[in-house]
Amino acid sequence: SSLRAQSRPAQALKATQTMKDSGYAPLLISRAAALCDLGRWQEASAEITRARAIGAGKLAAQVARRIKTKGP
């Protein structure tokens, strides 16, 4: 999240690459948001779907709305 706040979404993805399969919802949400920042909508959708499946809450819903409204 801090890398995204610094407008560095690619670095945020790189930093979390080894943990992407952890099943930790906050990490998945952050990765989805970073993918949105990069315009990688399909990948973002897949990440947020995973986060929501394990019970992510309000923040996941916000990212999902972003994908729906700004994605292709």
Predicted model as a PDB file, atoms N, CA, C, CB and O in Angstrom, pLDDT in the B-factor column:
MODEL        1                                                                  
ATOM      1  N   SER A   1       0.814  -1.196   0.000  1.00 81.00           N  
ATOM      2  CA  SER A   1       0.000   0.000   0.000  1.00 81.00           C  
ATOM      3  C   SER A   1       0.859   1.262   0.000  1.00 81.00           C  
ATOM      4  CB  SER A   1      -0.927  -0.003   1.198  1.00 81.00           C  
ATOM      5  O   SER A   1       0.522   2.252  -0.650  1.00 81.00           O  
ATOM      6  N   SER A   2       1.961   1.219   0.727  1.00 86.00           N  
ATOM      7  CA  SER A   2       2.810   2.414   0.784  1.00 86.00           C  
ATOM      8  C   SER A   2       3.457   2.700  -0.569  1.00 86.00           C  
ATOM      9  CB  SER A   2       3.894   2.248   1.857  1.00 86.00           C  
ATOM     10  O   SER A   2       3.625   3.864  -0.934  1.00 86.00           O  
ATOM     11  N   LEU A   3       3.819   1.667  -1.311  1.00 90.00           N  
ATOM     12  CA  LEU A   3       4.389   1.890  -2.645  1.00 90.00           C  
ATOM     13  C   LEU A   3       3.340   2.469  -3.589  1.00 90.00           C  
ATOM     14  CB  LEU A   3       4.952   0.574  -3.221  1.00 90.00           C  
ATOM     15  O   LEU A   3       3.655   3.336  -4.404  1.00 90.00           O  
ATOM     16  N   ARG A   4       2.118   2.009  -3.490  1.00 89.00           N  
ATOM     17  CA  ARG A   4       1.047   2.580  -4.306  1.00 89.00           C  
ATOM     18  C   ARG A   4       0.823   4.038  -3.948  1.00 89.00           C  
ATOM     19  CB  ARG A   4      -0.252   1.785  -4.129  1.00 89.00           C  
ATOM     20  O   ARG A   4       0.592   4.860  -4.834  1.00 89.00           O  
ATOM     21  N   ALA A   5       0.885   4.371  -2.680  1.00 86.00           N  
ATOM     22  CA  ALA A   5       0.705   5.751  -2.234  1.00 86.00           C  
ATOM     23  C   ALA A   5       1.794   6.666  -2.794  1.00 86.00           C  
ATOM     24  CB  ALA A   5       0.701   5.816  -0.706  1.00 86.00           C  
ATOM     25  O   ALA A   5       1.602   7.875  -2.917  1.00 86.00           O  
ATOM     26  N   GLN A   6       2.928   6.075  -3.128  1.00 91.00           N  
ATOM     27  CA  GLN A   6       4.041   6.818  -3.720  1.00 91.00           C  
ATOM     28  C   GLN A   6       3.998   6.759  -5.249  1.00 91.00           C  
ATOM     29  CB  GLN A   6       5.378   6.264  -3.211  1.00 91.00           C  
ATOM     30  O   GLN A   6       4.975   7.099  -5.915  1.00 91.00           O  
ATOM     31  N   SER A   7       2.869   6.329  -5.797  1.00 91.00           N  
ATOM     32  CA  SER A   7       2.687   6.185  -7.254  1.00 91.00           C  
ATOM     33  C   SER A   7       3.694   5.215  -7.856  1.00 91.00           C  
ATOM     34  CB  SER A   7       2.813   7.545  -7.942  1.00 91.00           C  
ATOM     35  O   SER A   7       4.278   5.467  -8.910  1.00 91.00           O  
ATOM     36  N   ARG A   8       3.878   4.102  -7.159  1.00 94.00           N  
ATOM     37  CA  ARG A   8       4.813   3.070  -7.629  1.00 94.00           C  
ATOM     38  C   ARG A   8       4.121   1.702  -7.658  1.00 94.00           C  
ATOM     39  CB  ARG A   8       6.076   3.019  -6.718  1.00 94.00           C  
ATOM     40  O   ARG A   8       4.560   0.775  -6.977  1.00 94.00           O  
ATOM     41  N   PRO A   9       3.035   1.568  -8.447  1.00 95.00           N  
ATOM     42  CA  PRO A   9       2.284   0.309  -8.439  1.00 95.00           C  
ATOM     43  C   PRO A   9       3.078  -0.884  -8.971  1.00 95.00           C  
ATOM     44  CB  PRO A   9       1.031   0.468  -9.253  1.00 95.00           C  
ATOM     45  O   PRO A   9       2.902  -2.004  -8.490  1.00 95.00           O  
ATOM     46  N   ALA A  10       3.943  -0.662  -9.949  1.00 95.00           N  
ATOM     47  CA  ALA A  10       4.732  -1.777 -10.479  1.00 95.00           C  
ATOM     48  C   ALA A  10       5.658  -2.346  -9.404  1.00 95.00           C  
ATOM     49  CB  ALA A  10       5.554  -1.322 -11.700  1.00 95.00           C  
ATOM     50  O   ALA A  10       5.825  -3.561  -9.302  1.00 95.00           O  
ATOM     51  N   GLN A  11       6.251  -1.471  -8.614  1.00 95.00           N  
ATOM     52  CA  GLN A  11       7.111  -1.931  -7.532  1.00 95.00           C  
ATOM     53  C   GLN A  11       6.304  -2.632  -6.445  1.00 95.00           C  
ATOM     54  CB  GLN A  11       7.886  -0.760  -6.936  1.00 95.00           C  
ATOM     55  O   GLN A  11       6.787  -3.575  -5.819  1.00 95.00           O  
ATOM     56  N   ALA A  12       5.074  -2.171  -6.221  1.00 94.00           N  
ATOM     57  CA  ALA A  12       4.203  -2.827  -5.244  1.00 94.00           C  
ATOM     58  C   ALA A  12       3.911  -4.263  -5.668  1.00 94.00           C  
ATOM     59  CB  ALA A  12       2.886  -2.041  -5.078  1.00 94.00           C  
ATOM     60  O   ALA A  12       3.919  -5.175  -4.841  1.00 94.00           O  
ATOM     61  N   LEU A  13       3.658  -4.455  -6.940  1.00 94.00           N  
ATOM     62  CA  LEU A  13       3.414  -5.814  -7.439  1.00 94.00           C  
ATOM     63  C   LEU A  13       4.657  -6.678  -7.314  1.00 94.00           C  
ATOM     64  CB  LEU A  13       2.955  -5.775  -8.897  1.00 94.00           C  
ATOM     65  O   LEU A  13       4.584  -7.839  -6.911  1.00 94.00           O  
ATOM     66  N   LYS A  14       5.782  -6.106  -7.660  1.00 95.00           N  
ATOM     67  CA  LYS A  14       7.042  -6.851  -7.578  1.00 95.00           C  
ATOM     68  C   LYS A  14       7.331  -7.262  -6.138  1.00 95.00           C  
ATOM     69  CB  LYS A  14       8.207  -6.008  -8.134  1.00 95.00           C  
ATOM     70  O   LYS A  14       7.751  -8.390  -5.880  1.00 95.00           O  
ATOM     71  N   ALA A  15       7.105  -6.347  -5.206  1.00 94.00           N  
ATOM     72  CA  ALA A  15       7.380  -6.624  -3.796  1.00 94.00           C  
ATOM     73  C   ALA A  15       6.469  -7.705  -3.216  1.00 94.00           C  
ATOM     74  CB  ALA A  15       7.234  -5.355  -2.987  1.00 94.00           C  
ATOM     75  O   ALA A  15       6.842  -8.381  -2.257  1.00 94.00           O  
ATOM     76  N   THR A  16       5.289  -7.870  -3.788  1.00 91.00           N  
ATOM     77  CA  THR A  16       4.332  -8.848  -3.257  1.00 91.00           C  
ATOM     78  C   THR A  16       4.232 -10.115  -4.108  1.00 91.00           C  
ATOM     79  CB  THR A  16       2.965  -8.213  -3.143  1.00 91.00           C  
ATOM     80  O   THR A  16       3.427 -10.997  -3.811  1.00 91.00           O  
ATOM     81  N   GLN A  17       5.023 -10.208  -5.136  1.00 91.00           N  
ATOM     82  CA  GLN A  17       4.952 -11.341  -6.070  1.00 91.00           C  
ATOM     83  C   GLN A  17       5.092 -12.691  -5.356  1.00 91.00           C  
ATOM     84  CB  GLN A  17       6.042 -11.207  -7.135  1.00 91.00           C  
ATOM     85  O   GLN A  17       4.335 -13.622  -5.634  1.00 91.00           O  
ATOM     86  N   THR A  18       6.047 -12.796  -4.449  1.00 90.00           N  
ATOM     87  CA  THR A  18       6.277 -14.092  -3.801  1.00 90.00           C  
ATOM     88  C   THR A  18       5.169 -14.466  -2.821  1.00 90.00           C  
ATOM     89  CB  THR A  18       7.605 -14.076  -3.076  1.00 90.00           C  
ATOM     90  O   THR A  18       5.065 -15.623  -2.415  1.00 90.00           O  
ATOM     91  N   MET A  19       4.335 -13.488  -2.437  1.00 88.00           N  
ATOM     92  CA  MET A  19       3.263 -13.745  -1.471  1.00 88.00           C  
ATOM     93  C   MET A  19       1.879 -13.761  -2.111  1.00 88.00           C  
ATOM     94  CB  MET A  19       3.298 -12.704  -0.380  1.00 88.00           C  
ATOM     95  O   MET A  19       0.875 -13.866  -1.407  1.00 88.00           O  
ATOM     96  N   LYS A  20       1.815 -13.659  -3.425  1.00 85.00           N  
ATOM     97  CA  LYS A  20       0.513 -13.500  -4.089  1.00 85.00           C  
ATOM     98  C   LYS A  20      -0.425 -14.681  -3.899  1.00 85.00           C  
ATOM     99  CB  LYS A  20       0.721 -13.278  -5.552  1.00 85.00           C  
ATOM    100  O   LYS A  20      -1.637 -14.530  -4.050  1.00 85.00           O  
ATOM    101  N   ASP A  21       0.099 -15.839  -3.574  1.00 85.00           N  
ATOM    102  CA  ASP A  21      -0.733 -17.022  -3.378  1.00 85.00           C  
ATOM    103  C   ASP A  21      -1.005 -17.307  -1.905  1.00 85.00           C  
ATOM    104  CB  ASP A  21      -0.077 -18.223  -4.014  1.00 85.00           C  
ATOM    105  O   ASP A  21      -1.442 -18.402  -1.552  1.00 85.00           O  
ATOM    106  N   SER A  22      -0.747 -16.331  -1.051  1.00 83.00           N  
ATOM    107  CA  SER A  22      -0.870 -16.542   0.391  1.00 83.00           C  
ATOM    108  C   SER A  22      -2.317 -16.661   0.866  1.00 83.00           C  
ATOM    109  CB  SER A  22      -0.198 -15.416   1.124  1.00 83.00           C  
ATOM    110  O   SER A  22      -2.571 -17.259   1.912  1.00 83.00           O  
ATOM    111  N   GLY A  23      -3.263 -16.106   0.120  1.00 83.00           N  
ATOM    112  CA  GLY A  23      -4.647 -16.117   0.560  1.00 83.00           C  
ATOM    113  C   GLY A  23      -4.944 -15.064   1.608  1.00 83.00           C  
ATOM    114  O   GLY A  23      -5.959 -15.149   2.299  1.00 83.00           O  
ATOM    115  N   TYR A  24      -4.077 -14.074   1.738  1.00 88.00           N  
ATOM    116  CA  TYR A  24      -4.252 -12.990   2.695  1.00 88.00           C  
ATOM    117  C   TYR A  24      -4.998 -11.868   1.986  1.00 88.00           C  
ATOM    118  CB  TYR A  24      -2.873 -12.493   3.265  1.00 88.00           C  
ATOM    119  O   TYR A  24      -4.446 -11.203   1.108  1.00 88.00           O  
ATOM    120  N   ALA A  25      -6.253 -11.661   2.369  1.00 88.00           N  
ATOM    121  CA  ALA A  25      -7.138 -10.740   1.653  1.00 88.00           C  
ATOM    122  C   ALA A  25      -6.564  -9.323   1.500  1.00 88.00           C  
ATOM    123  CB  ALA A  25      -8.460 -10.665   2.367  1.00 88.00           C  
ATOM    124  O   ALA A  25      -6.621  -8.782   0.395  1.00 88.00           O  
ATOM    125  N   PRO A  26      -6.017  -8.699   2.545  1.00 89.00           N  
ATOM    126  CA  PRO A  26      -5.487  -7.343   2.366  1.00 89.00           C  
ATOM    127  C   PRO A  26      -4.386  -7.264   1.297  1.00 89.00           C  
ATOM    128  CB  PRO A  26      -4.946  -6.829   3.688  1.00 89.00           C  
ATOM    129  O   PRO A  26      -4.298  -6.278   0.565  1.00 89.00           O  
ATOM    130  N   LEU A  27      -3.567  -8.283   1.214  1.00 91.00           N  
ATOM    131  CA  LEU A  27      -2.522  -8.320   0.193  1.00 91.00           C  
ATOM    132  C   LEU A  27      -3.145  -8.424  -1.198  1.00 91.00           C  
ATOM    133  CB  LEU A  27      -1.559  -9.503   0.442  1.00 91.00           C  
ATOM    134  O   LEU A  27      -2.730  -7.725  -2.122  1.00 91.00           O  
ATOM    135  N   LEU A  28      -4.134  -9.291  -1.345  1.00 91.00           N  
ATOM    136  CA  LEU A  28      -4.795  -9.459  -2.636  1.00 91.00           C  
ATOM    137  C   LEU A  28      -5.495  -8.177  -3.074  1.00 91.00           C  
ATOM    138  CB  LEU A  28      -5.800 -10.606  -2.569  1.00 91.00           C  
ATOM    139  O   LEU A  28      -5.479  -7.824  -4.253  1.00 91.00           O  
ATOM    140  N   ILE A  29      -6.107  -7.485  -2.119  1.00 89.00           N  
ATOM    141  CA  ILE A  29      -6.782  -6.227  -2.428  1.00 89.00           C  
ATOM    142  C   ILE A  29      -5.768  -5.183  -2.889  1.00 89.00           C  
ATOM    143  CB  ILE A  29      -7.563  -5.714  -1.201  1.00 89.00           C  
ATOM    144  O   ILE A  29      -6.004  -4.466  -3.862  1.00 89.00           O  
ATOM    145  N   SER A  30      -4.655  -5.104  -2.194  1.00 91.00           N  
ATOM    146  CA  SER A  30      -3.612  -4.148  -2.563  1.00 91.00           C  
ATOM    147  C   SER A  30      -3.059  -4.465  -3.950  1.00 91.00           C  
ATOM    148  CB  SER A  30      -2.477  -4.158  -1.523  1.00 91.00           C  
ATOM    149  O   SER A  30      -2.824  -3.562  -4.752  1.00 91.00           O  
ATOM    150  N   ARG A  31      -2.854  -5.744  -4.225  1.00 93.00           N  
ATOM    151  CA  ARG A  31      -2.365  -6.141  -5.552  1.00 93.00           C  
ATOM    152  C   ARG A  31      -3.394  -5.786  -6.629  1.00 93.00           C  
ATOM    153  CB  ARG A  31      -2.054  -7.660  -5.587  1.00 93.00           C  
ATOM    154  O   ARG A  31      -3.028  -5.305  -7.701  1.00 93.00           O  
ATOM    155  N   ALA A  32      -4.663  -6.019  -6.350  1.00 92.00           N  
ATOM    156  CA  ALA A  32      -5.707  -5.692  -7.319  1.00 92.00           C  
ATOM    157  C   ALA A  32      -5.723  -4.193  -7.599  1.00 92.00           C  
ATOM    158  CB  ALA A  32      -7.083  -6.155  -6.808  1.00 92.00           C  
ATOM    159  O   ALA A  32      -5.853  -3.773  -8.749  1.00 92.00           O  
ATOM    160  N   ALA A  33      -5.591  -3.397  -6.554  1.00 93.00           N  
ATOM    161  CA  ALA A  33      -5.574  -1.942  -6.734  1.00 93.00           C  
ATOM    162  C   ALA A  33      -4.354  -1.506  -7.554  1.00 93.00           C  
ATOM    163  CB  ALA A  33      -5.575  -1.231  -5.364  1.00 93.00           C  
ATOM    164  O   ALA A  33      -4.461  -0.624  -8.405  1.00 93.00           O  
ATOM    165  N   ALA A  34      -3.212  -2.116  -7.299  1.00 95.00           N  
ATOM    166  CA  ALA A  34      -2.006  -1.793  -8.073  1.00 95.00           C  
ATOM    167  C   ALA A  34      -2.196  -2.168  -9.541  1.00 95.00           C  
ATOM    168  CB  ALA A  34      -0.773  -2.523  -7.492  1.00 95.00           C  
ATOM    169  O   ALA A  34      -1.774  -1.434 -10.435  1.00 95.00           O  
ATOM    170  N   LEU A  35      -2.823  -3.299  -9.780  1.00 95.00           N  
ATOM    171  CA  LEU A  35      -3.100  -3.707 -11.160  1.00 95.00           C  
ATOM    172  C   LEU A  35      -4.049  -2.723 -11.835  1.00 95.00           C  
ATOM    173  CB  LEU A  35      -3.697  -5.125 -11.195  1.00 95.00           C  
ATOM    174  O   LEU A  35      -3.899  -2.431 -13.021  1.00 95.00           O  
ATOM    175  N   CYS A  36      -5.021  -2.210 -11.089  1.00 94.00           N  
ATOM    176  CA  CYS A  36      -5.906  -1.165 -11.618  1.00 94.00           C  
ATOM    177  C   CYS A  36      -5.092   0.065 -12.002  1.00 94.00           C  
ATOM    178  CB  CYS A  36      -6.993  -0.787 -10.580  1.00 94.00           C  
ATOM    179  O   CYS A  36      -5.281   0.641 -13.074  1.00 94.00           O  
ATOM    180  N   ASP A  37      -4.187   0.457 -11.114  1.00 93.00           N  
ATOM    181  CA  ASP A  37      -3.351   1.628 -11.384  1.00 93.00           C  
ATOM    182  C   ASP A  37      -2.605   1.486 -12.703  1.00 93.00           C  
ATOM    183  CB  ASP A  37      -2.356   1.845 -10.246  1.00 93.00           C  
ATOM    184  O   ASP A  37      -2.347   2.473 -13.392  1.00 93.00           O  
ATOM    185  N   LEU A  38      -2.266   0.263 -13.043  1.00 95.00           N  
ATOM    186  CA  LEU A  38      -1.510  -0.023 -14.269  1.00 95.00           C  
ATOM    187  C   LEU A  38      -2.410  -0.327 -15.465  1.00 95.00           C  
ATOM    188  CB  LEU A  38      -0.578  -1.191 -14.034  1.00 95.00           C  
ATOM    189  O   LEU A  38      -1.922  -0.566 -16.570  1.00 95.00           O  
ATOM    190  N   GLY A  39      -3.732  -0.315 -15.239  1.00 94.00           N  
ATOM    191  CA  GLY A  39      -4.663  -0.591 -16.327  1.00 94.00           C  
ATOM    192  C   GLY A  39      -4.737  -2.058 -16.715  1.00 94.00           C  
ATOM    193  O   GLY A  39      -5.170  -2.391 -17.819  1.00 94.00           O  
ATOM    194  N   ARG A  40      -4.325  -2.920 -15.827  1.00 95.00           N  
ATOM    195  CA  ARG A  40      -4.347  -4.364 -16.085  1.00 95.00           C  
ATOM    196  C   ARG A  40      -5.628  -4.937 -15.469  1.00 95.00           C  
ATOM    197  CB  ARG A  40      -3.062  -5.075 -15.493  1.00 95.00           C  
ATOM    198  O   ARG A  40      -5.604  -5.638 -14.457  1.00 95.00           O  
ATOM    199  N   TRP A  41      -6.741  -4.609 -16.121  1.00 94.00           N  
ATOM    200  CA  TRP A  41      -8.075  -4.844 -15.563  1.00 94.00           C  
ATOM    201  C   TRP A  41      -8.423  -6.306 -15.359  1.00 94.00           C  
ATOM    202  CB  TRP A  41      -9.092  -4.233 -16.445  1.00 94.00           C  
ATOM    203  O   TRP A  41      -9.005  -6.655 -14.332  1.00 94.00           O  
ATOM    204  N   GLN A  42      -8.086  -7.170 -16.302  1.00 93.00           N  
ATOM    205  CA  GLN A  42      -8.438  -8.588 -16.157  1.00 93.00           C  
ATOM    206  C   GLN A  42      -7.703  -9.217 -14.985  1.00 93.00           C  
ATOM    207  CB  GLN A  42      -8.123  -9.355 -17.444  1.00 93.00           C  
ATOM    208  O   GLN A  42      -8.285  -9.992 -14.226  1.00 93.00           O  
ATOM    209  N   GLU A  43      -6.429  -8.889 -14.837  1.00 94.00           N  
ATOM    210  CA  GLU A  43      -5.663  -9.418 -13.712  1.00 94.00           C  
ATOM    211  C   GLU A  43      -6.196  -8.858 -12.394  1.00 94.00           C  
ATOM    212  CB  GLU A  43      -4.166  -9.083 -13.872  1.00 94.00           C  
ATOM    213  O   GLU A  43      -6.279  -9.573 -11.395  1.00 94.00           O  
ATOM    214  N   ALA A  44      -6.552  -7.583 -12.401  1.00 93.00           N  
ATOM    215  CA  ALA A  44      -7.116  -6.962 -11.207  1.00 93.00           C  
ATOM    216  C   ALA A  44      -8.419  -7.651 -10.819  1.00 93.00           C  
ATOM    217  CB  ALA A  44      -7.351  -5.457 -11.435  1.00 93.00           C  
ATOM    218  O   ALA A  44      -8.665  -7.907  -9.640  1.00 93.00           O  
ATOM    219  N   SER A  45      -9.240  -7.945 -11.795  1.00 92.00           N  
ATOM    220  CA  SER A  45     -10.512  -8.618 -11.539  1.00 92.00           C  
ATOM    221  C   SER A  45     -10.285  -9.990 -10.918  1.00 92.00           C  
ATOM    222  CB  SER A  45     -11.317  -8.753 -12.836  1.00 92.00           C  
ATOM    223  O   SER A  45     -10.995 -10.375  -9.989  1.00 92.00           O  
ATOM    224  N   ALA A  46      -9.311 -10.725 -11.420  1.00 92.00           N  
ATOM    225  CA  ALA A  46      -9.010 -12.047 -10.866  1.00 92.00           C  
ATOM    226  C   ALA A  46      -8.540 -11.949  -9.418  1.00 92.00           C  
ATOM    227  CB  ALA A  46      -7.945 -12.748 -11.715  1.00 92.00           C  
ATOM    228  O   ALA A  46      -8.950 -12.751  -8.579  1.00 92.00           O  
ATOM    229  N   GLU A  47      -7.690 -10.983  -9.121  1.00 91.00           N  
ATOM    230  CA  GLU A  47      -7.191 -10.810  -7.755  1.00 91.00           C  
ATOM    231  C   GLU A  47      -8.324 -10.425  -6.802  1.00 91.00           C  
ATOM    232  CB  GLU A  47      -6.084  -9.740  -7.721  1.00 91.00           C  
ATOM    233  O   GLU A  47      -8.419 -10.960  -5.697  1.00 91.00           O  
ATOM    234  N   ILE A  48      -9.177  -9.502  -7.231  1.00 88.00           N  
ATOM    235  CA  ILE A  48     -10.237  -9.058  -6.327  1.00 88.00           C  
ATOM    236  C   ILE A  48     -11.283 -10.149  -6.145  1.00 88.00           C  
ATOM    237  CB  ILE A  48     -10.895  -7.777  -6.857  1.00 88.00           C  
ATOM    238  O   ILE A  48     -11.892 -10.246  -5.079  1.00 88.00           O  
ATOM    239  N   THR A  49     -11.497 -10.954  -7.148  1.00 89.00           N  
ATOM    240  CA  THR A  49     -12.413 -12.096  -7.022  1.00 89.00           C  
ATOM    241  C   THR A  49     -11.887 -13.064  -5.969  1.00 89.00           C  
ATOM    242  CB  THR A  49     -12.588 -12.821  -8.386  1.00 89.00           C  
ATOM    243  O   THR A  49     -12.657 -13.577  -5.157  1.00 89.00           O  
ATOM    244  N   ARG A  50     -10.590 -13.314  -5.980  1.00 89.00           N  
ATOM    245  CA  ARG A  50      -9.982 -14.186  -4.962  1.00 89.00           C  
ATOM    246  C   ARG A  50     -10.146 -13.590  -3.574  1.00 89.00           C  
ATOM    247  CB  ARG A  50      -8.489 -14.414  -5.263  1.00 89.00           C  
ATOM    248  O   ARG A  50     -10.491 -14.299  -2.628  1.00 89.00           O  
ATOM    249  N   ALA A  51      -9.899 -12.284  -3.446  1.00 86.00           N  
ATOM    250  CA  ALA A  51     -10.007 -11.625  -2.142  1.00 86.00           C  
ATOM    251  C   ALA A  51     -11.435 -11.698  -1.615  1.00 86.00           C  
ATOM    252  CB  ALA A  51      -9.554 -10.160  -2.239  1.00 86.00           C  
ATOM    253  O   ALA A  51     -11.652 -11.971  -0.435  1.00 86.00           O  
ATOM    254  N   ARG A  52     -12.392 -11.458  -2.477  1.00 83.00           N  
ATOM    255  CA  ARG A  52     -13.794 -11.488  -2.053  1.00 83.00           C  
ATOM    256  C   ARG A  52     -14.235 -12.900  -1.692  1.00 83.00           C  
ATOM    257  CB  ARG A  52     -14.695 -10.927  -3.154  1.00 83.00           C  
ATOM    258  O   ARG A  52     -15.082 -13.079  -0.818  1.00 83.00           O  
ATOM    259  N   ALA A  53     -13.671 -13.899  -2.354  1.00 85.00           N  
ATOM    260  CA  ALA A  53     -14.034 -15.286  -2.070  1.00 85.00           C  
ATOM    261  C   ALA A  53     -13.595 -15.717  -0.668  1.00 85.00           C  
ATOM    262  CB  ALA A  53     -13.416 -16.209  -3.113  1.00 85.00           C  
ATOM    263  O   ALA A  53     -14.192 -16.615  -0.074  1.00 85.00           O  
ATOM    264  N   ILE A  54     -12.549 -15.071  -0.146  1.00 83.00           N  
ATOM    265  CA  ILE A  54     -12.101 -15.442   1.202  1.00 83.00           C  
ATOM    266  C   ILE A  54     -12.609 -14.470   2.258  1.00 83.00           C  
ATOM    267  CB  ILE A  54     -10.581 -15.504   1.253  1.00 83.00           C  
ATOM    268  O   ILE A  54     -12.149 -14.484   3.400  1.00 83.00           O  
ATOM    269  N   GLY A  55     -13.547 -13.639   1.873  1.00 76.00           N  
ATOM    270  CA  GLY A  55     -14.236 -12.821   2.850  1.00 76.00           C  
ATOM    271  C   GLY A  55     -13.741 -11.396   3.010  1.00 76.00           C  
ATOM    272  O   GLY A  55     -13.967 -10.785   4.055  1.00 76.00           O  
ATOM    273  N   ALA A  56     -13.082 -10.856   2.018  1.00 70.00           N  
ATOM    274  CA  ALA A  56     -12.650  -9.458   2.096  1.00 70.00           C  
ATOM    275  C   ALA A  56     -13.878  -8.562   2.144  1.00 70.00           C  
ATOM    276  CB  ALA A  56     -11.740  -9.081   0.888  1.00 70.00           C  
ATOM    277  O   ALA A  56     -14.923  -8.905   1.591  1.00 70.00           O  
ATOM    278  N   GLY A  57     -13.757  -7.436   2.791  1.00 76.00           N  
ATOM    279  CA  GLY A  57     -14.913  -6.596   3.020  1.00 76.00           C  
ATOM    280  C   GLY A  57     -15.022  -5.359   2.160  1.00 76.00           C  
ATOM    281  O   GLY A  57     -14.928  -5.419   0.934  1.00 76.00           O  
ATOM    282  N   LYS A  58     -15.220  -4.238   2.823  1.00 80.00           N  
ATOM    283  CA  LYS A  58     -15.559  -2.969   2.188  1.00 80.00           C  
ATOM    284  C   LYS A  58     -14.502  -2.503   1.177  1.00 80.00           C  
ATOM    285  CB  LYS A  58     -15.748  -1.909   3.248  1.00 80.00           C  
ATOM    286  O   LYS A  58     -14.853  -2.033   0.094  1.00 80.00           O  
ATOM    287  N   LEU A  59     -13.236  -2.627   1.513  1.00 79.00           N  
ATOM    288  CA  LEU A  59     -12.185  -2.179   0.601  1.00 79.00           C  
ATOM    289  C   LEU A  59     -12.184  -2.997  -0.686  1.00 79.00           C  
ATOM    290  CB  LEU A  59     -10.817  -2.270   1.280  1.00 79.00           C  
ATOM    291  O   LEU A  59     -11.965  -2.452  -1.768  1.00 79.00           O  
ATOM    292  N   ALA A  60     -12.426  -4.286  -0.574  1.00 84.00           N  
ATOM    293  CA  ALA A  60     -12.505  -5.128  -1.769  1.00 84.00           C  
ATOM    294  C   ALA A  60     -13.656  -4.689  -2.653  1.00 84.00           C  
ATOM    295  CB  ALA A  60     -12.666  -6.605  -1.384  1.00 84.00           C  
ATOM    296  O   ALA A  60     -13.530  -4.674  -3.877  1.00 84.00           O  
ATOM    297  N   ALA A  61     -14.773  -4.334  -2.048  1.00 85.00           N  
ATOM    298  CA  ALA A  61     -15.930  -3.870  -2.819  1.00 85.00           C  
ATOM    299  C   ALA A  61     -15.607  -2.569  -3.551  1.00 85.00           C  
ATOM    300  CB  ALA A  61     -17.149  -3.670  -1.896  1.00 85.00           C  
ATOM    301  O   ALA A  61     -16.056  -2.363  -4.679  1.00 85.00           O  
ATOM    302  N   GLN A  62     -14.832  -1.694  -2.917  1.00 86.00           N  
ATOM    303  CA  GLN A  62     -14.440  -0.440  -3.562  1.00 86.00           C  
ATOM    304  C   GLN A  62     -13.566  -0.702  -4.782  1.00 86.00           C  
ATOM    305  CB  GLN A  62     -13.700   0.465  -2.570  1.00 86.00           C  
ATOM    306  O   GLN A  62     -13.753  -0.074  -5.824  1.00 86.00           O  
ATOM    307  N   VAL A  63     -12.619  -1.619  -4.663  1.00 87.00           N  
ATOM    308  CA  VAL A  63     -11.747  -1.944  -5.796  1.00 87.00           C  
ATOM    309  C   VAL A  63     -12.554  -2.617  -6.895  1.00 87.00           C  
ATOM    310  CB  VAL A  63     -10.578  -2.857  -5.349  1.00 87.00           C  
ATOM    311  O   VAL A  63     -12.338  -2.343  -8.075  1.00 87.00           O  
ATOM    312  N   ALA A  64     -13.479  -3.492  -6.525  1.00 88.00           N  
ATOM    313  CA  ALA A  64     -14.328  -4.154  -7.515  1.00 88.00           C  
ATOM    314  C   ALA A  64     -15.150  -3.128  -8.297  1.00 88.00           C  
ATOM    315  CB  ALA A  64     -15.259  -5.171  -6.831  1.00 88.00           C  
ATOM    316  O   ALA A  64     -15.312  -3.260  -9.510  1.00 88.00           O  
ATOM    317  N   ARG A  65     -15.672  -2.103  -7.605  1.00 88.00           N  
ATOM    318  CA  ARG A  65     -16.413  -1.039  -8.295  1.00 88.00           C  
ATOM    319  C   ARG A  65     -15.497  -0.272  -9.246  1.00 88.00           C  
ATOM    320  CB  ARG A  65     -17.048  -0.070  -7.274  1.00 88.00           C  
ATOM    321  O   ARG A  65     -15.907   0.101 -10.345  1.00 88.00           O  
ATOM    322  N   ARG A  66     -14.272  -0.043  -8.823  1.00 88.00           N  
ATOM    323  CA  ARG A  66     -13.312   0.658  -9.695  1.00 88.00           C  
ATOM    324  C   ARG A  66     -13.077  -0.131 -10.977  1.00 88.00           C  
ATOM    325  CB  ARG A  66     -11.970   0.884  -8.959  1.00 88.00           C  
ATOM    326  O   ARG A  66     -13.052   0.436 -12.069  1.00 88.00           O  
ATOM    327  N   ILE A  67     -12.906  -1.432 -10.838  1.00 89.00           N  
ATOM    328  CA  ILE A  67     -12.691  -2.283 -12.007  1.00 89.00           C  
ATOM    329  C   ILE A  67     -13.911  -2.235 -12.916  1.00 89.00           C  
ATOM    330  CB  ILE A  67     -12.392  -3.739 -11.580  1.00 89.00           C  
ATOM    331  O   ILE A  67     -13.780  -2.118 -14.135  1.00 89.00           O  
ATOM    332  N   LYS A  68     -15.088  -2.323 -12.328  1.00 88.00           N  
ATOM    333  CA  LYS A  68     -16.322  -2.346 -13.112  1.00 88.00           C  
ATOM    334  C   LYS A  68     -16.538  -1.033 -13.855  1.00 88.00           C  
ATOM    335  CB  LYS A  68     -17.517  -2.633 -12.208  1.00 88.00           C  
ATOM    336  O   LYS A  68     -16.970  -1.039 -15.008  1.00 88.00           O  
ATOM    337  N   THR A  69     -16.244   0.089 -13.210  1.00 89.00           N  
ATOM    338  CA  THR A  69     -16.528   1.387 -13.834  1.00 89.00           C  
ATOM    339  C   THR A  69     -15.413   1.881 -14.750  1.00 89.00           C  
ATOM    340  CB  THR A  69     -16.778   2.414 -12.768  1.00 89.00           C  
ATOM    341  O   THR A  69     -15.689   2.595 -15.715  1.00 89.00           O  
ATOM    342  N   LYS A  70     -14.189   1.527 -14.479  1.00 88.00           N  
ATOM    343  CA  LYS A  70     -13.082   2.063 -15.272  1.00 88.00           C  
ATOM    344  C   LYS A  70     -12.444   1.052 -16.209  1.00 88.00           C  
ATOM    345  CB  LYS A  70     -12.038   2.605 -14.364  1.00 88.00           C  
ATOM    346  O   LYS A  70     -11.732   1.437 -17.137  1.00 88.00           O  
ATOM    347  N   GLY A  71     -12.684  -0.213 -15.988  1.00 82.00           N  
ATOM    348  CA  GLY A  71     -12.105  -1.250 -16.844  1.00 82.00           C  
ATOM    349  C   GLY A  71     -12.794  -1.289 -18.202  1.00 82.00           C  
ATOM    350  O   GLY A  71     -13.773  -0.583 -18.443  1.00 82.00           O  
ATOM    351  N   PRO A  72     -12.262  -2.125 -19.076  1.00 77.00           N  
ATOM    352  CA  PRO A  72     -12.843  -2.223 -20.429  1.00 77.00           C  
ATOM    353  C   PRO A  72     -14.238  -2.794 -20.447  1.00 77.00           C  
ATOM    354  CB  PRO A  72     -11.969  -3.064 -21.301  1.00 77.00           C  
ATOM    355  O   PRO A  72     -14.837  -2.929 -21.514  1.00 77.00           O  
TER     356      PRO A  72                                                      
ENDMDL                                                                          
END                                                                             
